[in-house]
Amino acid sequence: MSTQEQNTPQQKDARSIWARLRTKAAAGEIQPQRYSKTDVLKQSNIWFRKQSVPLIIPARQRALDAFPRSVPWILWASIMHICYIFLRDILILVVDGAKGSLPEYIKAIMTNTALSDEVLPMLVLGGIFLVMPIISGVFITLAHVLMVRTPKWVQITTGILTVLFAGMLFVASVFESSSLDGLDFVYDGSQVFPLIVVGIYLAIFLGVDTILGWSFKHAIHQLASLPPMIAKVLPVLMVSVLFIFVNADLWKLANGLSFPRTWAVLGLMGLLAVFVVVTTSLERTARLLGRNRGDDIARFSESDYEHAAALEGGIWNTAQDWVEEQKILEHRPLKIAPWSNLIIIPMIGQIIQATLFMLLVFGFFMGFSSIAISDTTIESWMSIKPEHLKILGVDTNINAVVIKVSMIVAVFSGLNFVATTSSDEKYARSFLKPMIERIKHILIIRDIYLGLLTMPKNEVLIPLSEEERVQKKPDKA
């Protein structure tokens, strides 16, 4: 057999394999994506949760989803319970030799080398139990991400077993009979565990976990947009706030307040700031949501629905086509739960900005006082020697009155910040308008979603091809 004859069959085989691969690839491209009702609603619910509006999802579906979503939190609460008991027992063991006085024992550790060597293993063990909730929280989150991809019966079975195990941890763990001087908190695990389970389930049913997660992400996002706003507002505020900070009467007032009463004063100013935020949000969203739940205000055109669906892509293009074909695409008035959820979005955005601004002002005045204001200056203002802050009975170099004055000035600045930005049209265009547009977008997608809820169980959605979409537009015209 010649060399050419030997190579010929191999070339034929190679060509046939390549042809088969091309045929499979072409067949794979031709097959359209299909969406069952279960797939459509599942992806829709995920979308609404990412937008921090879980209360748009029907209550029955949220009740079914709440159990598997609450199991990781229940398990994490049981781990926190165990860590708290061990940390409390270690603390009791450490301070037992000093007659229950932690400050005295800290002083003894600092002066006695032998005692320091004895207590070092205890401190290491305590550090482990302090870090364990964070590590366990990460592993539980990863496990939950994997569990949601398993069949429903696996999630329910695993969830029930996990809750039973968490309950055993609560019931079996008991607190040491000894007590600590000062602040000490003990409870009966068997009585507290049912309350924790019910509380976590209700919180997740109401979407608290979703809203808090979105708020955390939004706060990180706001760190990038906060500096330009601060550059506009902070210099104006500092002119007035700085004179308030160095006012001797304010220092005398703060020195006479205990920390609980100081927090009460801050809470009162905080409530006033929340009132301003709520009033502004209701006014800005009145055209979309109405001033009361149930108001049928918003009206959207066909182009609005098409634009919103095209912007999101994925299932929403196909869903919008099906709902429009069935002639069930219409706006429905909001009930109390989704109306409250949507109105919270601009409120949370403003509160996050005001909180970041207050933290910035607080840090500024704490640093300013440490550099420019000495104990002698404070004593001349108050006619009394300032007291240093005590943590667990241990004296620090921080004056307690400095913290009180800085907190009062920071919250007052936050209140001023909210009032200024709420009445400023430039601020409204740069921050509130995007939030309002976001609410409008969610409302449009909600109308499509409510149409999908009427979809027959055995219905399958098939996306339109590009040719079909091109033909659809002239038909509409």
LUMTOR-496795 format. One record per residue (C-alpha): residue in one letter; x negated, y, z. Coordinates in Angstrom, 3 decimals. Last residue first. Layout:
% LUMTOR-496795
("A"; (X; Y; Z)) ...
//
This chain:
% LUMTOR-496795
("A"; (48.061; 50.490; 13.117)) ("K"; (48.334; 47.390; 15.225)) ("D"; (48.039; 45.101; 12.173)) ("P"; (44.990; 47.126; 11.019)) ("K"; (43.237; 46.376; 14.362)) ("K"; (44.040; 42.652; 14.464)) ("Q"; (42.322; 41.858; 11.169)) ("V"; (38.973; 43.077; 12.520)) ("R"; (39.519; 41.066; 15.701)) ("E"; (40.298; 37.946; 13.662)) ("E"; (37.111; 38.377; 11.641)) ("E"; (35.037; 38.805; 14.828)) ("S"; (36.445; 35.602; 16.241)) ("L"; (39.143; 35.636; 18.879)) ("P"; (38.387; 33.981; 22.200)) ("I"; (40.307; 30.762; 22.979)) ("L"; (42.567; 30.698; 26.031)) ("V"; (43.988; 27.352; 27.186)) ("E"; (47.498; 27.053; 28.659)) ("N"; (48.193; 23.971; 30.794)) ("K"; (49.089; 25.952; 33.928)) ("P"; (51.210; 28.521; 32.128)) ("M"; (49.900; 32.121; 32.430)) ("T"; (51.994; 34.297; 34.747)) ("L"; (48.934; 35.131; 36.897)) ("L"; (47.179; 36.286; 33.723)) ("G"; (49.503; 39.292; 33.478)) ("L"; (48.477; 40.371; 36.957)) ("Y"; (44.848; 40.172; 35.817)) ("I"; (45.413; 42.464; 32.819)) ("D"; (47.031; 45.063; 35.083)) ("R"; (44.170; 44.644; 37.568)) ("I"; (41.615; 45.328; 34.823)) ("I"; (43.258; 48.710; 34.256)) ("L"; (43.367; 49.438; 38.003)) ("I"; (39.682; 48.530; 38.374)) ("H"; (38.732; 50.962; 35.589)) ("K"; (40.757; 53.733; 37.225)) ("I"; (39.036; 53.059; 40.559)) ("R"; (35.639; 53.318; 38.836)) ("E"; (36.652; 56.587; 37.204)) ("I"; (37.558; 57.906; 40.657)) ("M"; (34.135; 56.876; 42.003)) ("P"; (32.405; 58.504; 39.030)) ("K"; (34.395; 61.708; 39.753)) ("L"; (33.531; 61.681; 43.458)) ("F"; (29.761; 61.881; 42.997)) ("S"; (28.559; 64.355; 40.354)) ("R"; (31.853; 66.063; 39.566)) ("A"; (32.936; 66.320; 43.196)) ("Y"; (29.507; 67.621; 44.208)) ("K"; (29.766; 70.376; 41.615)) ("E"; (33.302; 71.102; 42.812)) ("D"; (32.140; 71.761; 46.394)) ("S"; (34.980; 71.547; 48.927)) ("S"; (34.269; 67.955; 50.000)) ("T"; (30.497; 68.547; 49.873)) ("T"; (30.623; 71.365; 52.411)) ("A"; (33.031; 69.660; 54.848)) ("V"; (31.083; 66.390; 54.737)) ("F"; (27.725; 68.144; 55.264)) ("N"; (29.117; 70.223; 58.139)) ("L"; (30.283; 67.034; 59.855)) ("G"; (26.904; 65.422; 59.193)) ("S"; (25.144; 68.492; 60.609)) ("F"; (27.263; 68.239; 63.774)) ("V"; (26.340; 64.551; 63.979)) ("A"; (22.631; 65.413; 63.700)) ("V"; (22.851; 68.302; 66.195)) ("I"; (24.522; 66.079; 68.801)) ("M"; (22.065; 63.225; 68.202)) ("S"; (19.038; 65.529; 68.437)) ("V"; (20.352; 67.099; 71.656)) ("K"; (20.908; 63.688; 73.272)) ("I"; (17.539; 62.305; 72.153)) ("V"; (15.708; 65.385; 73.433)) ("V"; (17.614; 65.156; 76.741)) ("A"; (16.287; 61.640; 77.341)) ("N"; (12.679; 62.761; 77.004)) ("I"; (10.534; 60.143; 75.315)) ("N"; (7.301; 59.091; 77.034)) ("T"; (8.859; 55.856; 78.275)) ("D"; (9.737; 54.593; 81.763)) ("V"; (10.651; 50.910; 82.180)) ("G"; (14.003; 50.169; 83.852)) ("L"; (15.224; 48.046; 80.965)) ("I"; (14.477; 51.068; 78.732)) ("K"; (14.160; 54.338; 80.672)) ("L"; (14.147; 57.730; 78.940)) ("H"; (12.105; 60.442; 80.625)) ("E"; (13.786; 63.038; 82.804)) ("P"; (13.358; 66.746; 82.109)) ("K"; (12.168; 68.999; 84.950)) ("I"; (14.807; 71.569; 85.800)) ("S"; (15.362; 75.241; 84.927)) ("M"; (17.015; 73.983; 81.697)) ("W"; (15.276; 76.272; 79.186)) ("S"; (12.032; 76.687; 81.134)) ("E"; (11.905; 72.918; 81.749)) ("I"; (12.297; 72.243; 78.023)) ("T"; (9.405; 74.592; 77.257)) ("T"; (7.212; 72.952; 79.906)) ("D"; (8.073; 69.471; 78.618)) ("S"; (6.803; 70.515; 75.178)) ("I"; (8.720; 71.494; 72.071)) ("A"; (6.823; 71.973; 68.774)) ("I"; (5.395; 68.555; 67.883)) ("S"; (7.661; 66.013; 69.614)) ("S"; (10.641; 68.320; 69.078)) ("F"; (10.080; 68.484; 65.308)) ("G"; (9.716; 64.705; 65.033)) ("M"; (12.980; 64.108; 66.869)) ("F"; (14.516; 66.972; 64.902)) ("F"; (13.600; 65.421; 61.539)) ("G"; (14.612; 61.904; 62.516)) ("F"; (18.069; 63.085; 63.575)) ("V"; (18.467; 65.139; 60.382)) ("L"; (17.581; 62.115; 58.215)) ("L"; (19.875; 59.820; 60.184)) ("M"; (22.689; 62.333; 59.793)) ("F"; (22.153; 62.499; 56.003)) ("L"; (22.221; 58.709; 55.727)) ("T"; (25.473; 58.662; 57.693)) ("A"; (27.025; 61.423; 55.530)) ("Q"; (26.144; 59.522; 52.355)) ("I"; (27.570; 56.267; 53.711)) ("I"; (30.741; 58.027; 54.880)) ("Q"; (31.249; 59.571; 51.422)) ("G"; (30.952; 56.224; 49.623)) ("I"; (33.078; 54.423; 52.202)) ("M"; (35.871; 56.954; 51.702)) ("P"; (35.601; 56.723; 47.911)) ("I"; (36.199; 52.918; 48.092)) ("I"; (38.750; 52.903; 50.956)) ("I"; (41.568; 54.159; 48.721)) ("L"; (41.254; 51.028; 46.595)) ("N"; (41.572; 48.622; 49.531)) ("S"; (44.488; 50.505; 51.062)) ("W"; (46.393; 50.393; 47.759)) ("P"; (45.466; 46.714; 47.329)) ("A"; (46.972; 45.821; 50.752)) ("I"; (50.014; 48.150; 50.780)) ("K"; (51.392; 47.154; 47.384)) ("L"; (50.432; 48.939; 44.196)) ("P"; (52.987; 49.746; 41.505)) ("R"; (52.761; 47.667; 38.296)) ("H"; (51.203; 48.811; 35.030)) ("E"; (52.160; 46.859; 31.939)) ("L"; (50.759; 44.126; 29.713)) ("I"; (53.442; 41.447; 29.475)) ("K"; (53.856; 41.533; 25.676)) ("Q"; (52.651; 37.912; 25.281)) ("E"; (50.185; 39.072; 22.614)) ("E"; (48.943; 41.840; 24.916)) ("V"; (48.361; 39.371; 27.736)) ("W"; (46.514; 36.998; 25.398)) ("D"; (44.289; 39.693; 23.854)) ("Q"; (43.504; 41.197; 27.259)) ("A"; (42.538; 37.778; 28.631)) ("T"; (40.199; 37.093; 25.700)) ("N"; (38.421; 40.420; 26.109)) ("W"; (38.431; 39.972; 29.906)) ("I"; (36.852; 36.520; 29.848)) ("G"; (33.384; 37.793; 29.012)) ("G"; (33.285; 41.479; 28.135)) ("E"; (33.475; 44.086; 30.889)) ("L"; (33.279; 47.104; 28.569)) ("A"; (35.409; 45.381; 25.928)) ("A"; (38.169; 44.771; 28.484)) ("A"; (38.024; 48.380; 29.698)) ("H"; (38.060; 49.761; 26.133)) ("E"; (40.936; 47.526; 25.048)) ("Y"; (43.020; 48.421; 28.101)) ("D"; (42.380; 52.143; 27.669)) ("S"; (43.118; 51.879; 23.920)) ("E"; (46.499; 50.368; 24.719)) ("S"; (47.333; 53.395; 26.845)) ("F"; (47.316; 53.698; 30.619)) ("R"; (49.785; 55.219; 33.056)) ("A"; (48.954; 55.749; 36.743)) ("I"; (51.599; 57.110; 39.110)) ("D"; (53.970; 54.441; 40.435)) ("D"; (53.894; 55.299; 44.156)) ("G"; (54.083; 52.034; 46.108)) ("R"; (51.504; 53.070; 48.668)) ("N"; (51.600; 56.745; 49.511)) ("R"; (49.748; 59.761; 48.129)) ("G"; (49.703; 58.301; 44.648)) ("L"; (47.090; 55.858; 43.380)) ("L"; (45.807; 57.451; 40.183)) ("R"; (46.920; 61.090; 40.401)) ("A"; (46.541; 61.120; 44.196)) ("T"; (42.928; 59.862; 44.087)) ("R"; (41.206; 63.217; 44.725)) ("E"; (43.683; 64.378; 47.378)) ("L"; (43.724; 61.080; 49.261)) ("S"; (39.917; 60.928; 49.203)) ("T"; (39.560; 64.510; 50.470)) ("T"; (41.998; 63.970; 53.343)) ("V"; (40.310; 60.708; 54.348)) ("V"; (36.842; 62.302; 54.290)) ("V"; (37.964; 65.303; 56.367)) ("F"; (39.617; 62.997; 58.920)) ("V"; (36.450; 60.867; 59.010)) ("A"; (34.431; 63.998; 59.881)) ("L"; (36.850; 64.830; 62.711)) ("L"; (36.550; 61.271; 63.990)) ("G"; (32.764; 61.615; 63.977)) ("M"; (32.974; 64.833; 66.001)) ("L"; (35.005; 62.992; 68.644)) ("G"; (32.682; 59.981; 68.532)) ("L"; (29.658; 62.202; 69.109)) ("V"; (31.301; 63.680; 72.211)) ("A"; (32.158; 60.187; 73.491)) ("W"; (28.593; 59.018; 72.791)) ("T"; (27.321; 61.880; 74.947)) ("R"; (29.772; 60.884; 77.693)) ("P"; (28.346; 57.346; 77.683)) ("F"; (24.761; 58.756; 77.629)) ("S"; (25.373; 60.969; 80.649)) ("L"; (25.922; 64.644; 79.993)) ("G"; (24.398; 67.354; 82.185)) ("N"; (21.194; 67.403; 80.160)) ("A"; (23.201; 67.864; 76.965)) ("L"; (24.921; 70.999; 78.310)) ("K"; (21.659; 72.509; 79.568)) ("W"; (20.020; 71.784; 76.212)) ("L"; (22.931; 73.349; 74.339)) ("D"; (22.735; 76.456; 76.542)) ("A"; (19.018; 76.830; 75.761)) ("N"; (19.652; 77.181; 72.025)) ("V"; (16.656; 75.793; 70.131)) ("F"; (18.776; 73.227; 68.246)) ("I"; (21.540; 75.706; 67.465)) ("F"; (19.046; 78.058; 65.821)) ("L"; (17.752; 75.166; 63.718)) ("V"; (21.288; 74.223; 62.705)) ("S"; (22.086; 77.622; 61.164)) ("V"; (19.141; 78.008; 58.780)) ("M"; (18.771; 74.232; 58.533)) ("L"; (22.206; 73.874; 56.952)) ("V"; (21.343; 75.992; 53.919)) ("P"; (18.022; 74.203; 53.424)) ("L"; (19.700; 70.759; 53.769)) ("V"; (22.496; 71.173; 51.201)) ("K"; (20.798; 71.496; 47.819)) ("A"; (17.672; 69.401; 48.482)) ("I"; (19.860; 66.911; 50.336)) ("M"; (21.939; 66.417; 47.208)) ("P"; (18.872; 65.828; 45.056)) ("P"; (17.439; 63.418; 47.699)) ("L"; (20.648; 61.299; 48.073)) ("S"; (20.865; 59.769; 44.590)) ("A"; (18.146; 57.140; 45.114)) ("L"; (19.166; 56.282; 48.687)) ("Q"; (22.733; 55.949; 47.401)) ("H"; (21.915; 52.624; 45.741)) ("I"; (20.764; 51.154; 49.052)) ("A"; (23.991; 52.375; 50.672)) ("H"; (26.003; 50.897; 47.796)) ("K"; (24.433; 47.482; 48.353)) ("F"; (25.290; 47.631; 52.065)) ("S"; (28.805; 48.895; 51.328)) ("W"; (29.348; 46.056; 48.829)) ("G"; (28.409; 43.499; 51.468)) ("L"; (30.648; 45.194; 54.037)) ("I"; (33.583; 45.178; 51.602)) ("T"; (33.097; 41.508; 50.755)) ("D"; (32.743; 40.429; 54.396)) ("V"; (35.803; 42.461; 55.434)) ("G"; (37.941; 40.918; 52.688)) ("L"; (41.151; 40.631; 54.732)) ("F"; (40.983; 36.809; 54.590)) ("I"; (37.293; 37.081; 55.550)) ("A"; (38.125; 39.051; 58.701)) ("L"; (41.078; 36.775; 59.490)) ("Y"; (38.898; 33.640; 59.276)) ("I"; (36.107; 35.207; 61.358)) ("G"; (38.540; 36.267; 64.097)) ("V"; (40.338; 32.897; 64.176)) ("V"; (37.058; 30.963; 64.480)) ("I"; (35.639; 33.392; 67.064)) ("L"; (38.810; 33.243; 69.160)) ("P"; (38.752; 29.436; 69.049)) ("F"; (35.072; 29.483; 70.210)) ("V"; (35.556; 31.897; 73.150)) ("Q"; (37.499; 29.526; 75.400)) ("S"; (35.163; 26.540; 75.041)) ("G"; (32.120; 28.835; 75.219)) ("D"; (33.054; 30.309; 78.606)) ("Y"; (31.393; 33.715; 78.905)) ("V"; (28.308; 35.434; 80.299)) ("F"; (27.028; 39.005; 79.911)) ("D"; (24.428; 40.597; 82.178)) ("L"; (23.573; 44.299; 82.408)) ("G"; (21.944; 45.125; 85.737)) ("D"; (20.209; 42.405; 87.703)) ("L"; (20.260; 39.044; 85.986)) ("S"; (22.376; 36.114; 87.104)) ("S"; (21.745; 32.533; 88.184)) ("S"; (24.292; 29.885; 87.219)) ("E"; (22.550; 29.288; 83.896)) ("F"; (25.008; 29.400; 81.001)) ("V"; (26.590; 26.348; 79.411)) ("S"; (26.124; 24.736; 76.002)) ("A"; (28.276; 21.643; 75.352)) ("V"; (31.433; 23.567; 74.449)) ("F"; (29.855; 26.041; 72.014)) ("L"; (27.612; 23.476; 70.351)) ("M"; (30.515; 21.026; 70.088)) ("G"; (32.608; 23.722; 68.391)) ("A"; (29.855; 24.287; 65.821)) ("F"; (29.841; 20.548; 65.068)) ("L"; (33.630; 20.518; 64.656)) ("V"; (33.406; 23.564; 62.349)) ("T"; (30.716; 21.838; 60.276)) ("L"; (32.750; 18.632; 59.972)) ("I"; (35.795; 20.601; 58.808)) ("G"; (33.728; 22.577; 56.289)) ("T"; (32.048; 19.479; 54.869)) ("T"; (35.429; 17.871; 54.250)) ("I"; (36.935; 21.047; 52.765)) ("Q"; (33.940; 21.765; 50.515)) ("V"; (33.728; 18.146; 49.322)) ("W"; (37.464; 18.126; 48.567)) ("K"; (37.088; 21.304; 46.503)) ("P"; (34.378; 19.911; 44.256)) ("T"; (30.846; 21.352; 44.632)) ("R"; (29.724; 24.712; 43.263)) ("V"; (30.751; 26.567; 46.426)) ("M"; (28.384; 24.293; 48.370)) ("L"; (25.220; 25.492; 46.621)) ("V"; (25.783; 29.154; 47.478)) ("H"; (26.791; 28.080; 51.003)) ("A"; (23.519; 26.209; 51.473)) ("L"; (21.565; 29.282; 50.417)) ("T"; (23.502; 31.456; 52.875)) ("I"; (23.031; 28.898; 55.666)) ("F"; (19.271; 28.845; 55.001)) ("V"; (19.023; 32.651; 55.169)) ("G"; (21.153; 32.870; 58.325)) ("S"; (19.070; 30.127; 59.969)) ("I"; (15.929; 32.196; 59.440)) ("I"; (17.513; 35.369; 60.831)) ("P"; (19.152; 33.595; 63.787)) ("M"; (15.848; 31.777; 64.554)) ("V"; (13.734; 34.937; 64.851)) ("L"; (14.823; 35.814; 68.409)) ("F"; (14.734; 32.148; 69.474)) ("I"; (11.158; 31.884; 68.252)) ("G"; (10.216; 35.110; 70.010)) ("G"; (11.552; 33.703; 73.281)) ("L"; (9.357; 30.638; 72.854)) ("V"; (6.327; 32.877; 72.274)) ("L"; (7.233; 34.948; 75.354)) ("M"; (7.556; 31.808; 77.454)) ("P"; (4.210; 30.520; 76.203)) ("L"; (2.621; 33.875; 77.228)) ("V"; (4.098; 33.868; 80.766)) ("E"; (1.395; 31.752; 82.328)) ("D"; (-1.491; 33.557; 80.657)) ("S"; (-0.072; 36.923; 81.778)) ("L"; (0.196; 35.655; 85.355)) ("A"; (-3.482; 34.834; 85.321)) ("T"; (-4.345; 38.265; 83.926)) ("N"; (-2.455; 40.163; 86.655)) ("T"; (-2.072; 43.930; 86.034)) ("M"; (0.114; 44.077; 82.906)) ("I"; (2.049; 40.965; 83.884)) ("A"; (2.772; 42.424; 87.329)) ("K"; (4.074; 45.653; 85.778)) ("I"; (6.389; 43.654; 83.551)) ("Y"; (7.562; 41.685; 86.603)) ("E"; (8.400; 44.872; 88.446)) ("P"; (10.353; 46.180; 85.469)) ("L"; (12.271; 42.859; 85.166)) ("S"; (13.522; 42.805; 88.750)) ("G"; (15.209; 39.467; 89.486)) ("K"; (13.229; 38.833; 92.681)) ("A"; (9.876; 39.070; 90.852)) ("G"; (9.349; 35.296; 90.613)) ("D"; (12.780; 34.862; 89.051)) ("V"; (12.003; 37.435; 86.346)) ("V"; (10.531; 34.958; 83.878)) ("L"; (12.945; 32.114; 84.583)) ("I"; (15.928; 34.454; 84.234)) ("L"; (14.537; 35.775; 80.935)) ("I"; (13.998; 32.244; 79.645)) ("D"; (17.573; 31.299; 80.608)) ("R"; (18.917; 34.414; 78.843)) ("L"; (16.894; 33.648; 75.717)) ("F"; (18.121; 30.036; 75.734)) ("I"; (21.782; 31.065; 76.122)) ("Y"; (21.493; 33.728; 73.410)) ("C"; (19.841; 31.299; 70.990)) ("I"; (22.635; 28.751; 71.486)) ("H"; (25.380; 31.356; 70.900)) ("M"; (23.577; 32.747; 67.831)) ("I"; (23.488; 29.215; 66.424)) ("S"; (27.237; 28.894; 67.091)) ("A"; (27.875; 32.224; 65.335)) ("W"; (25.871; 30.996; 62.313)) ("L"; (28.072; 27.903; 62.066)) ("I"; (31.195; 30.068; 62.163)) ("W"; (29.723; 32.403; 59.531)) ("P"; (28.904; 29.473; 57.228)) ("V"; (32.493; 28.103; 57.620)) ("S"; (34.250; 31.402; 56.787)) ("R"; (33.887; 31.187; 52.985)) ("P"; (35.156; 27.605; 52.873)) ("F"; (38.232; 28.657; 54.916)) ("A"; (38.924; 32.043; 53.300)) ("D"; (39.382; 30.719; 49.754)) ("L"; (42.780; 29.155; 50.458)) ("A"; (44.017; 32.245; 52.340)) ("R"; (42.698; 34.509; 49.577)) ("Q"; (44.639; 32.477; 47.007)) ("R"; (47.862; 32.794; 49.008)) ("A"; (47.307; 36.518; 49.591)) ("P"; (47.084; 37.302; 45.876)) ("I"; (43.752; 38.849; 44.766)) ("I"; (43.986; 42.668; 44.760)) ("L"; (42.840; 42.496; 48.392)) ("P"; (39.348; 41.466; 47.221)) ("V"; (38.543; 45.003; 46.001)) ("S"; (34.792; 45.276; 46.650)) ("Q"; (33.943; 45.301; 42.887)) ("K"; (32.010; 42.050; 43.319)) ("R"; (35.081; 40.552; 44.968)) ("F"; (37.245; 41.601; 42.012)) ("W"; (34.851; 39.922; 39.557)) ("I"; (34.730; 36.662; 41.545)) ("N"; (38.533; 36.584; 41.579)) ("S"; (38.603; 37.027; 37.795)) ("Q"; (36.073; 34.226; 37.288)) ("K"; (38.236; 31.829; 39.310)) ("L"; (41.453; 33.038; 37.666)) ("V"; (40.099; 32.439; 34.152)) ("D"; (38.524; 29.070; 34.952)) ("T"; (41.711; 27.760; 36.604)) ("K"; (43.873; 29.028; 33.724)) ("S"; (41.662; 27.171; 31.252)) ("Y"; (39.120; 29.051; 29.178)) ("R"; (37.700; 27.724; 25.899)) ("Q"; (34.516; 28.897; 24.179)) ("P"; (34.517; 28.308; 20.441)) ("Q"; (32.690; 25.413; 18.715)) ("I"; (30.978; 26.794; 15.606)) ("E"; (27.635; 27.427; 17.267)) ("G"; (27.354; 23.899; 18.610)) ("A"; (28.130; 22.455; 15.205)) ("A"; (25.359; 24.557; 13.672)) ("A"; (22.892; 23.359; 16.305)) ("K"; (23.929; 19.739; 15.790)) ("T"; (23.562; 20.031; 11.983)) ("R"; (20.171; 21.714; 12.340)) ("L"; (18.944; 18.908; 14.586)) ("R"; (20.242; 16.256; 12.154)) ("A"; (18.454; 17.925; 9.244)) ("W"; (15.227; 18.066; 11.196)) ("I"; (15.536; 14.350; 12.031)) ("S"; (16.272; 13.515; 8.381)) ("R"; (13.294; 15.496; 7.154)) ("A"; (10.926; 13.805; 9.582)) ("D"; (12.226; 10.365; 8.643)) ("K"; (11.697; 11.101; 4.938)) ("Q"; (8.177; 12.365; 5.614)) ("Q"; (7.333; 9.211; 7.568)) ("P"; (8.692; 7.041; 4.776)) ("T"; (6.449; 8.790; 2.189)) ("N"; (3.206; 8.743; 4.164)) ("Q"; (2.424; 5.056; 3.657)) ("E"; (3.298; 5.196; -0.046)) ("Q"; (0.947; 8.162; -0.506)) ("T"; (-1.879; 6.312; 1.254)) ("S"; (-1.435; 3.331; -1.005)) ("M"; (0.000; 0.000; 0.000)) 
//
